[in-house]
Amino acid sequence: MTRRHRAAVLGSPIAHSLSPALHRAAYAGLGLDGWTYDRFEIDEKALPGFVEGLGPEWAGLSLTMPLKRAVVPLLDAVSETAASVEAVNTVVFTEDGRRVGDNTDVPGMVAALRERGIEKVESAAVLGAGATASSALAALTRICPGGITVYVRSEARAAEMREWGARLEADVRIAAWEDAAEALRAPLVIATTPAGATDALAGAVPERPGALFDVLYEPWPTPLAHRWSAAGGVLLGGLDLLVHQAVLQVEQMTGRVPAPLKAMRDAGERALSAR
């Protein structure tokens, strides 16, 4: 039987990805000599041909934008978590040749919060309504029994978030982006917006903030994150999410548990500081 020892991250653009640094650090920590992890610039059009051309030495793939939904028709099975958010960020190739898709962003977010002692909150706020917001909602259904307020810029986005809330059986309330400063008073705030979108909110950080999970890792810290930390609030960033979801990917692809979380985080920090 061919030894399975190759993995990679696919997406477009992909040059900025920290995944190679994280996964290679995991292989070193686990003593997996001969394992390789690369990055490939692949768009939706090129994805089917790339996947079909992979040999039996491949163990798995990490997927980033714009491929998390495009890959679904190419798979033999999809996990319940991935199906719930209609997004696959992990593909594992099984011994019998099947392609199985999963989403480690959702449990990765929960694990990152748990690492900081946040296992349950009574309510939460989500800033933004893009692709990451649906994963945030899915994660919050596991730790937040109360209401989740999502702050959006348009009625179209509001409709999407209401639909996701219904699908995930979450108590989702919609609020206008103009009122986003109110979100900062929630026990947990998850910012899923692009760079610069929350900068104007930095001045509205309350005197005693709760927890902020800003999914950006570059640039870091954002003005909001900087002000939040200075005020004594619990702060998580995009690297926390990236590391925890990568831990789950490594464990699925290699079959080795646990993956070396600290070594992977250190590798990510080094890679970011070198930029």
N, C-alpha and C positions, 0 to 999 in steps of 0.2 A: 504494500500500500504506500502511495506517495506521501511523504511527510508534509504536513500542512504548516507553512511557516511564513507566509506572506500576507500583508495587510496594507491598507492605504486609505487616505482620505480623498474624496472626490468632491469637486464643486467648481464654481466659477463666479468670482475670482477665488483663487486658492493659495496664492503666494504668501498671504498673511497668516495662514493657519498655524496654530501652535500644536496641533495634534501630533505631528511627527516627533516633536520634542517630548511630549508627554508619553506617548506609546513606547518610544525607544528607551526612555528612562525606565519604564515598567519592565521591558524585556531584560534590561541590564539587572534590575533589582531582583527579578525572578530567576536569573541565570539561564535565560532562554537564548543560548548561543545559536546563531544562524537565522533568527527571526529578523525580518525586515519590515519597515513601515515607511511608505513613501506618500507623496502627494501628486495628484494628477488634475490638470485643468480640464474638466469635463463639463459640458453643458447638457441640457435636456436632449438635444438632438443626437449627441454622441454617446449618451449613456447606454442605450440598448446594445450597441455594437461592442462597447467596452466590456460590459458584463458578460456577454455571450463569449467573448474571447478569453476569458479567464480560465486558467488550467487548474488541475486538482491540488496544486501546491498552495492555493489561496485559502486562507482561514476566515477572512472577513473584510468588510469595508465600513468606513465611517463616511457619512454623507452630510454635506452642508448645502446651503442654498446654491442653486435653485432645484435641488434634486430630491428633497425629502418626500415629495409627493409623486414626482415623476418615476421614482423607482418602484412604486407599489405594484404596477401591472407586471413587473418582471420577477415577482417573488412567488414562491410556492405557499408561503404562510406568513401571516402578520400577527404579532402579539396583540392582546387586548388593549394594552396601553397605547401602542402605535395606532391601532384602529380608532381609538377614542378621540385622538387628535388629528387623525388623517395625515400623519407625518412619520416617516421612518428615518432615523439617523444612524441606524446600525443594521448591517446585514451580516449574518453568520452563515457560512457554508458548512453544512453537516457532512458527516462521513459518507452518507448515502447520496450526496450530491444535491440536496435540497437547499434552497435559498430562503432563509427565514429572517424576516424583518422585525425590528424592535425599535422602541423609542426610549433612550436612556436619559433624555433631557428632563422628563417628568420626575422619575425617581432620583435623578441626580440633584435636582433642585431641592427635593425633600431631604435628601441626605446632607446637602450643604447647610440647610437650615438646622437640621438636627445636630450637626457638628457644633453649631453655635448655641446649642441649648434651646432652640425653638422647635418644640414638638407639637404645640397647639396654640392657636390664636383665636380669639372670639370673633374678630372681623379683620378684613384686609382691604387694601386698595391696590389697583393695578393701573399704572400709567402707560397708555398706549394700547393699540388694538391690532398690532401686526401678528406675524406668524408666531413669535415667541409668547404672545399674550395667551394664546390657546393652551400652550404648555403650562404657563403660569396658572391658568384657571384649573387645569387638570391636577397640578400639584397642590393647589389650595384646597381642592375637594378632599384631600387626604388629611389636612391639618386644621381646616377652618370650618367649623360647623355653622358659623354665623354668616352674615351678609358680606359679599364681595362687591365693591364699587369699582367700576372700570371707567376711566376718564378718557374720552375719545374726542376727535376733532370733527367728525362728520356723522350724519345720520346713517350713511352707508356702513360705516364702521360700527356704529351703535347696533344696527340690525345684525351684523355678523356676530358681535359679542353676545347679543341676546340668544342667537341661535346656538352658539357654543355653550352658553349657560344651560339652555334647555337640554342639549345633548349630553352634557356632563352632569346633569341634575344638580347644578350649583345655583345658589341664591345670588344671582347676578343683578346688580343695579347699574344703570348707566348714568353718567354725569358728563357735563360739558367740560372740554379742556380748559376753558376760561376759569373754571372753578378748581383747577388741579391743586392749588395751594391747600385746599381743604383735605386733600388726600394725605398730606404729611402728618396729620393728627392720628392716623390709623395705627394700630399696634404693629402692623407689618405693611410695608409699602414695597411693591415690586415694580421697578421701572424697566419697561421693555422697549423703550424708545431709542432712536438713533442718536449718535453723538450730537450734542448741542441742544437737543429738544427740551431738556429739563434744566438748562443753565439758569433760566430766569426764575426758577423756583428756589434757588439756593437761599435767597433772602427770607423765605417763608418758613424755614426750618424751625419747628417749635423749640421752646426752651428745654424741654425734656422729651426728646424724640424716642420712638420705639426702635424698630428694626427697619433698615432699608436694604433691599436686595436690588442692586443696579446691575443689569446683565452685561453692561459694557466692560471690556477689559483694556481697551485702547481707544482714546486716551484715558489714563487713569491716574489719580482719581478725577472724576468729573467735579465741577464746581459744587453740585448738589451733594455728592459723596463726601467731598472735603469738609463742607460745612456741617454735614450730618455727624461725621466722626468727631469734629471739633466740639460739637455740642454734647458728646458723650453717648450718642446712639450706637446701637449694634449695626455694623456695616458689613455687607457681603458684596463681592463684585463678580464680574464675568469670569474671572479666573477660577473662583470657587465653583461656579457651575461647570465650567469646562473640565476641571480636574475630576469632579465627582461623576460626571457623565462618562468621562474617559475611563475611570476606574471600572465602571460596569461594562464598558465595551471590552476592555482588556480581559476581564474575567470571562466574558462570554466567548471571545475569540480564542483564548488560550486554554480555557478550562482550569486555570490556576486561580485559587482564591486564598487569601485576599490579595488584590493588586497593591503595590506599594504606594499608597496615597502620598506620603510625605516626599518620597523621591520624585514623584510626578509633579507635585506642586513646586518643589524646588527647581525642577527643570523648566517649568513654565515661567517662573519668576526670572530665571537666568535669561531665558530667551527674550522675554519682554524688556529686560534691562539692557540687552545688547542692541536694541533697535534705536 
